[in-house]
Amino acid sequence: MPLGEVMGVGNLNFLIVWIVLAVVSKASIHESSASTTEKRTHPFLYLTEDRRATVLENIQKDPMASIYEDLIAKAHSDFFEIDLSDWDAKNHGKNGEIAVANAFLAWLNNDKQAAERSIKAMEILESNWDDHTSWGINIRMPGPLIHYTAAWDFLKATSFFTDQQASIIEEKLVTITQQFYTKYILDDSIRQLSLTVAQNNHPIRTAAAIGFVALAFQDHPSAKDWLDWSVSELDYLLGPDGKYIQADGAISEGPFYFNYGFAPAIAFFVALENRQSESHIYHRNCINRSDADPWTGHGCINGEEFTFTNPMRTELFRKIMDWSLSLRLPSGNRAPIADSPLRNQNGSAVFTYFGGADYLYWDWESNPSDPYKVKGGFELPITHLAYVKPVSGASPPSWKNRFFKDGGMAVFRSGWESDDRVLILMGESGSARKTIHDHSDGTSFVMAAYGDLLITDTGYYKPNSFDNAVTSSASSHNLILVDGEGVPKKGLLNDWGDSDAFIENILETEEVAYAESRQTYQETDFIRGIAFVRGRYFVVADHLEAEQDTTREYRFRLHAFAGKDLDGTVTLSEYGPHIQRENGSVIIYTKSSQGDCIHKEPNYVENSSPHVHKLEKDAEHHMVTDSVIKGKAPDFLTILAPYRSENSDGFDRPLNVTPIDTENGVAWEIIGDDGVDIAWIREESAPNSLVVPTGETITTDGTFVWVSLDSSLGLLVRGTELSVNNVIVVSQSLGSGIGRGNEVITDTKVEESIDLQKFSYALKQNYPNPFNANTNINYSLSKSGLVSLKVYNIAGQLVRDLIDQYQSLGSYRVVWDGLDESGLIVGNGIYFCEMKVGEYRALRKMLVTK
């Protein structure tokens, strides 16, 4: 039915007093609080007139054509009923969505019927905001305020909106905003309880809503105060000093609530860029700054002049988008970190207009769980139509593993397809964990493979709104409990509880990646190392040291995304759980250095930790398993061996994992299509040698080692040497390294778009020197390049070509075994090691003595 027939064209009656207000805007160049105003061409909020051609081109074909069709369906949808006695932000927001959809269509297509329907929605909006009874209404205000204000802006660009009609909706919007601002910003008790203690998505959403109205109606007496406060909040919280964003782009409250806060902020930032000049001067408003930990020393100065740049164009926000993308599971959902259900990111594709990488578009279009997402936290279909241009042949990022030391996460990834494997290790400290929506999850991890989440965090189940989420406690995570306890429980609000954990000791090659999470609780130091081997399987090495020499109970806990209310099964086998889902499965092998574990399910109580979760629907239950041992700070060594559930063969079939007898330690033999590997964790009193089933002898002084039995690859953690049958695989000063042929990688390698660790080109002196057998040659690279490392005799003749290959930024170690190119032992005397990289050249003198 035509919109005119639905409404009755011409029957548009407004029942409140007509107020004529001239809508003006402040000058866009060198603006200040005392600047004159000028007329601004509508629209100028969601988009400007110059985006019309882009929209019209976009909607001719998918995916934009489908988004446009959905927007038309939204425009035709029924209005939501409004309770006049209780101001309902949710239903007003839904009617706002209908209003702006119609207003956009009226502007785009010169559609009178759409304009009339938008105006009808505006008639429904009531201004008695103070009559609401909902606590926390502030986070629901972006819907009604932003959508209705944007609808007003679109209609102002048409001939269907009289000045009287425009003035009436303007009066409603500024009246609501004034009540909202007075209650939530100026009222100390309400502000402190709802915004100041949070410093998270609550003030972000509040600022986006209030600021959007202020941008539209800058002649209102309070508009300057509204805008100064809003921009002050967003400049701080979404800037480098607000503790909400860590230096490497990780967000303290996890991916879900980041999306919830940032989606309406996108609408505000686009409007701010359209409406204001970058040279516009704002005045700092510090009313919502907190002096509690971790926000002490914020340095805010009331009234201080400042300018503001759209953060969507900054390097920090590119890091944020990379952080969000790094948490993408094979299903497309972001990992359920902190108070996060399984959801996808909204708005990342918009960043391609503001300088973001094309792989953000790839994430948007290729997402298996929710492709072409334009809603979630806030509806952004018009923003996508106006600012997202299809990217032909968009591909995923070239990077896979990502390490966020500041944000406290290590992400291991085999690739970006649904069959790939992903594990995310937690280790948050400081402001990264001191946030209301964080969990007591230091050293915990989640894992997915072959399109299925297999080992999970438990999301946000909070049946009591005046208490913390049931799922926030340590028992709801994948970590080790001591006598049934983990870190101290979180208190309410800014009583953080928990304890700091740290991501460190990061090593990476193409074949092996390694990182550790370190944390102390229950008078015990925990170092959890994760090794990701050949993109195929994971080794979890838990090294414990206790303050007291007492026997206690230790539980290696895992939460399966299967069993109970969920699809899939979990069975307990000799060495741990076997988790099976439709597409992906994982067999877990766990042993302790102080005896065999008992593998069992902890006590089950409905709607209680540890079995309850809230990730997809309402509260559900899943299977939880414990590998239990009583001892004195025992080490654990676990193999996570994922495989394809059906039709698995070759690389995707189950691995053959068997234990190897050893004292005061744990060792596993792992057999797959690409060879035989050994993983071994050792207590301090453990022997230095291990004889494996195939007869080889592994020797090491390391705490944890992993090695391929062909000696081509090895990982040594906290030791100086790892060898197989006396063939040295890794040799180094005390620390950790990965050996690959005669090359040793010992330093952290971090992707360039995350907080790069700087190195200079440098060839170090070999050690030992003099030497009679092997010597270590260390060098570092400030950037990638073709590396040449050669040994010459005193006559200048080439003796040995050690390295001649392209290498990435990092520090390296090569072992020269004293042999020449023919494999003969060199004689006593002076030799020179020469290193060349680009224009860099260095020589080091070496002395061989027999």
Secondary structure as the mmCIF struct_conf table of DSSP 4:
data_model
#
loop_
_struct_conf.conf_type_id
_struct_conf.id
_struct_conf.beg_label_comp_id
_struct_conf.beg_label_asym_id
_struct_conf.beg_label_seq_id
_struct_conf.end_label_comp_id
_struct_conf.end_label_asym_id
_struct_conf.end_label_seq_id
HELX_RH_AL_P HELX_RH_AL_P1 LEU A 3 MET A 7
TURN_TY1_P TURN_TY1_P1 GLY A 8 GLY A 10
BEND BEND1 ILE A 16 ILE A 16
STRN STRN1 SER A 25 LYS A 26
BEND BEND2 SER A 28 HIS A 30
TURN_TY1_P TURN_TY1_P2 SER A 33 ALA A 34
STRN STRN2 THR A 37 GLU A 38
HELX_LH_PP_P HELX_LH_PP_P1 THR A 41 THR A 41
BEND BEND3 HIS A 42 HIS A 42
HELX_LH_PP_P HELX_LH_PP_P2 PRO A 43 PRO A 43
BEND BEND4 LEU A 45 TYR A 46
HELX_RH_3T_P HELX_RH_3T_P1 GLU A 49 ARG A 51
HELX_RH_AL_P HELX_RH_AL_P2 ARG A 52 ASN A 58
TURN_TY1_P TURN_TY1_P3 ILE A 59 GLN A 60
BEND BEND5 LYS A 61 LYS A 61
TURN_TY1_P TURN_TY1_P4 ASP A 62 PRO A 63
HELX_RH_AL_P HELX_RH_AL_P3 MET A 64 HIS A 76
BEND BEND6 SER A 77 SER A 77
HELX_LH_PP_P HELX_LH_PP_P3 ASP A 78 GLU A 81
TURN_TY1_P TURN_TY1_P5 LEU A 84 SER A 85
BEND BEND7 ASP A 86 ASP A 86
HELX_RH_AL_P HELX_RH_AL_P4 ALA A 89 ASN A 109
TURN_TY1_P TURN_TY1_P6 ASN A 110 ASN A 110
HELX_RH_AL_P HELX_RH_AL_P5 LYS A 112 ILE A 124
HELX_RH_3T_P HELX_RH_3T_P2 TRP A 129 ASP A 131
TURN_TY1_P TURN_TY1_P7 TRP A 135 GLY A 136
HELX_RH_3T_P HELX_RH_3T_P3 ILE A 137 ARG A 140
HELX_RH_AL_P HELX_RH_AL_P6 PRO A 142 LYS A 156
TURN_TY1_P TURN_TY1_P8 ALA A 157 ALA A 157
BEND BEND8 THR A 158 PHE A 160
HELX_RH_AL_P HELX_RH_AL_P7 ASP A 163 TYR A 181
HELX_RH_PI_P HELX_RH_PI_P1 THR A 182 LEU A 186
HELX_RH_AL_P HELX_RH_AL_P8 ASP A 188 ARG A 191
HELX_RH_PI_P HELX_RH_PI_P2 GLN A 192 THR A 196
TURN_TY1_P TURN_TY1_P9 VAL A 197 ALA A 198
BEND BEND9 ASN A 200 ASN A 200
HELX_RH_AL_P HELX_RH_AL_P9 ASN A 201 ALA A 216
TURN_TY1_P TURN_TY1_P10 GLN A 218 ASP A 219
BEND BEND10 HIS A 220 HIS A 220
TURN_TY1_P TURN_TY1_P11 PRO A 221 SER A 222
HELX_RH_AL_P HELX_RH_AL_P10 ALA A 223 LEU A 237
TURN_TY1_P TURN_TY1_P12 LEU A 238 LEU A 238
BEND BEND11 GLY A 239 GLY A 239
TURN_TY1_P TURN_TY1_P13 PRO A 240 ASP A 241
BEND BEND12 GLY A 242 TYR A 244
STRN STRN3 ILE A 245 ILE A 245
TURN_TY1_P TURN_TY1_P14 ALA A 247 ASP A 248
BEND BEND13 GLY A 249 GLY A 249
STRN STRN4 ILE A 251 ILE A 251
TURN_TY1_P TURN_TY1_P15 SER A 252 GLU A 253
HELX_RH_AL_P HELX_RH_AL_P11 GLY A 254 ARG A 275
BEND BEND14 GLN A 276 GLN A 276
TURN_TY1_P TURN_TY1_P16 GLU A 278 SER A 279
STRN STRN5 TYR A 282 HIS A 283
TURN_TY1_P TURN_TY1_P17 ILE A 287 ASN A 288
BEND BEND15 ALA A 292 ALA A 292
TURN_TY1_P TURN_TY1_P18 ASP A 293 PRO A 294
BEND BEND16 TRP A 295 TRP A 295
TURN_TY1_P TURN_TY1_P19 THR A 296 GLY A 297
TURN_TY1_P TURN_TY1_P20 ASN A 302 GLY A 303
STRN STRN6 GLU A 305 PHE A 306
HELX_RH_3T_P HELX_RH_3T_P4 PRO A 311 ARG A 313
BEND BEND17 THR A 314 THR A 314
HELX_RH_AL_P HELX_RH_AL_P12 GLU A 315 SER A 326
TURN_TY1_P TURN_TY1_P21 LEU A 327 LEU A 327
STRN STRN7 ARG A 328 ARG A 328
TURN_TY1_P TURN_TY1_P22 PRO A 330 SER A 331
BEND BEND18 GLY A 332 ASN A 333
STRN STRN8 ARG A 334 ARG A 334
HELX_LH_PP_P HELX_LH_PP_P4 ALA A 335 ALA A 335
BEND BEND19 ALA A 338 ASP A 339
BEND BEND20 LEU A 342 LEU A 342
HELX_LH_PP_P HELX_LH_PP_P5 ASN A 344 GLN A 345
BEND BEND21 ASN A 346 GLY A 347
HELX_RH_3T_P HELX_RH_3T_P5 SER A 348 THR A 352
TURN_TY1_P TURN_TY1_P23 TYR A 353 GLY A 355
TURN_TY1_P TURN_TY1_P24 ASP A 358 ASP A 358
HELX_RH_AL_P HELX_RH_AL_P13 TYR A 359 SER A 366
BEND BEND22 PRO A 368 ASP A 370
TURN_TY1_P TURN_TY1_P25 PRO A 371 TYR A 372
BEND BEND23 GLY A 376 PHE A 378
HELX_RH_AL_P HELX_RH_AL_P14 PRO A 381 TYR A 387
TURN_TY1_P TURN_TY1_P26 SER A 392 GLY A 393
BEND BEND24 SER A 398 SER A 398
STRN STRN9 ARG A 402 PHE A 404
TURN_TY1_P TURN_TY1_P27 LYS A 405 GLY A 408
STRN STRN10 MET A 409 ARG A 413
BEND BEND25 SER A 414 SER A 414
BEND BEND26 TRP A 416 GLU A 417
TURN_TY1_P TURN_TY1_P28 SER A 418 ASP A 419
STRN STRN11 ARG A 421 MET A 426
HELX_RH_3T_P HELX_RH_3T_P6 GLY A 430 ALA A 432
TURN_TY1_P TURN_TY1_P29 ARG A 433 ARG A 433
BEND BEND27 THR A 435 THR A 435
TURN_TY1_P TURN_TY1_P30 ILE A 436 HIS A 437
BEND BEND28 SER A 440 SER A 440
TURN_TY1_P TURN_TY1_P31 GLY A 442 THR A 443
STRN STRN12 PHE A 445 ALA A 449
TURN_TY1_P TURN_TY1_P32 TYR A 450 GLY A 451
STRN STRN13 ASP A 452 ILE A 455
STRN STRN14 GLY A 459 GLY A 459
BEND BEND29 PRO A 463 PRO A 463
TURN_TY1_P TURN_TY1_P33 SER A 465 PHE A 466
BEND BEND30 ASP A 467 ASP A 467
HELX_RH_3T_P HELX_RH_3T_P7 VAL A 470 SER A 472
BEND BEND31 SER A 473 SER A 473
HELX_RH_3T_P HELX_RH_3T_P8 ALA A 474 SER A 476
BEND BEND32 HIS A 477 LEU A 479
STRN STRN15 ILE A 480 VAL A 482
TURN_TY1_P TURN_TY1_P34 ASP A 483 GLY A 484
STRN STRN16 GLU A 485 GLU A 485
BEND BEND33 VAL A 487 VAL A 487
HELX_LH_PP_P HELX_LH_PP_P6 PRO A 488 LYS A 490
BEND BEND34 LEU A 492 LEU A 492
TURN_TY1_P TURN_TY1_P35 LEU A 493 ASN A 494
BEND BEND35 ASP A 498 ASP A 498
STRN STRN17 ALA A 501 GLU A 508
BEND BEND36 GLU A 510 GLU A 511
STRN STRN18 VAL A 512 TYR A 521
TURN_TY1_P TURN_TY1_P36 GLN A 522 GLU A 523
STRN STRN19 THR A 524 VAL A 533
TURN_TY1_P TURN_TY1_P37 ARG A 534 ARG A 536
STRN STRN20 TYR A 537 ALA A 546
BEND BEND37 GLU A 547 GLN A 548
STRN STRN21 ARG A 552 HIS A 559
STRN STRN22 ALA A 560 ALA A 560
BEND BEND38 PHE A 561 GLY A 563
TURN_TY1_P TURN_TY1_P38 LYS A 564 ASP A 565
BEND BEND39 LEU A 566 GLY A 568
STRN STRN23 THR A 569 SER A 573
TURN_TY1_P TURN_TY1_P39 GLU A 574 TYR A 575
STRN STRN24 GLY A 576 GLN A 580
BEND BEND40 GLU A 582 ASN A 583
STRN STRN25 GLY A 584 SER A 592
TURN_TY1_P TURN_TY1_P40 SER A 593 GLN A 594
STRN STRN26 GLY A 595 GLY A 595
HELX_LH_PP_P HELX_LH_PP_P7 ASP A 596 CYS A 597
STRN STRN27 ILE A 598 LYS A 600
HELX_LH_PP_P HELX_LH_PP_P8 GLU A 601 TYR A 604
TURN_TY1_P TURN_TY1_P41 GLU A 606 ASN A 607
TURN_TY1_P TURN_TY1_P42 SER A 609 HIS A 611
STRN STRN28 VAL A 612 HIS A 613
STRN STRN29 LYS A 614 LYS A 614
BEND BEND41 LEU A 615 ALA A 619
STRN STRN30 GLU A 620 HIS A 621
STRN STRN31 VAL A 624 GLY A 631
BEND BEND42 LYS A 632 ALA A 633
STRN STRN32 PHE A 636 ARG A 644
BEND BEND43 SER A 645 ASN A 647
HELX_RH_3T_P HELX_RH_3T_P9 GLY A 650 ASP A 652
BEND BEND44 ARG A 653 ARG A 653
HELX_LH_PP_P HELX_LH_PP_P9 PRO A 654 LEU A 655
STRN STRN33 ASN A 656 ILE A 660
BEND BEND45 GLU A 663 ASN A 664
STRN STRN34 GLY A 665 GLY A 672
TURN_TY1_P TURN_TY1_P43 ASP A 673 ASP A 674
STRN STRN35 GLY A 675 ARG A 682
TURN_TY1_P TURN_TY1_P44 GLU A 684 SER A 685
BEND BEND46 ALA A 686 ALA A 686
BEND BEND47 ASN A 688 ASN A 688
STRN STRN36 SER A 689 VAL A 691
TURN_TY1_P TURN_TY1_P45 PRO A 693 THR A 694
BEND BEND48 GLY A 695 GLY A 695
STRN STRN37 THR A 697 THR A 700
BEND BEND49 THR A 703 THR A 703
STRN STRN38 PHE A 704 SER A 708
TURN_TY1_P TURN_TY1_P46 LEU A 709 ASP A 710
BEND BEND50 SER A 711 SER A 712
STRN STRN39 LEU A 713 VAL A 724
TURN_TY1_P TURN_TY1_P47 ASN A 725 ASN A 726
STRN STRN40 VAL A 727 ARG A 740
TURN_TY1_P TURN_TY1_P48 GLY A 741 ASN A 742
STRN STRN41 GLU A 743 ILE A 745
BEND BEND51 ASP A 747 ASP A 747
TURN_TY1_P TURN_TY1_P49 GLU A 752 SER A 753
BEND BEND52 ILE A 754 ILE A 754
HELX_LH_PP_P HELX_LH_PP_P10 LEU A 756 LYS A 758
STRN STRN42 ALA A 762 LEU A 763
HELX_LH_PP_P HELX_LH_PP_P11 LYS A 764 ASN A 766
STRN STRN43 TYR A 767 TYR A 767
BEND BEND53 PRO A 768 PRO A 770
STRN STRN44 PHE A 771 PHE A 771
BEND BEND54 ASN A 772 ALA A 773
STRN STRN45 THR A 775 LEU A 781
BEND BEND55 SER A 782 LYS A 783
STRN STRN46 GLY A 785 ASN A 793
TURN_TY1_P TURN_TY1_P50 ILE A 794 ALA A 795
BEND BEND56 GLY A 796 GLY A 796
STRN STRN47 LEU A 798 GLN A 807
BEND BEND57 LEU A 809 LEU A 809
STRN STRN48 GLY A 810 TRP A 816
BEND BEND58 GLY A 818 GLY A 818
STRN STRN49 LEU A 819 LEU A 819
TURN_TY1_P TURN_TY1_P51 GLU A 821 SER A 822
BEND BEND59 GLY A 823 GLY A 823
HELX_LH_PP_P HELX_LH_PP_P12 LEU A 824 LEU A 824
STRN STRN50 ILE A 825 ILE A 825
HELX_LH_PP_P HELX_LH_PP_P13 VAL A 826 GLY A 827
BEND BEND60 ASN A 828 ASN A 828
STRN STRN51 GLY A 829 VAL A 837
TURN_TY1_P TURN_TY1_P52 GLY A 838 GLU A 839
STRN STRN52 TYR A 840 VAL A 848
#
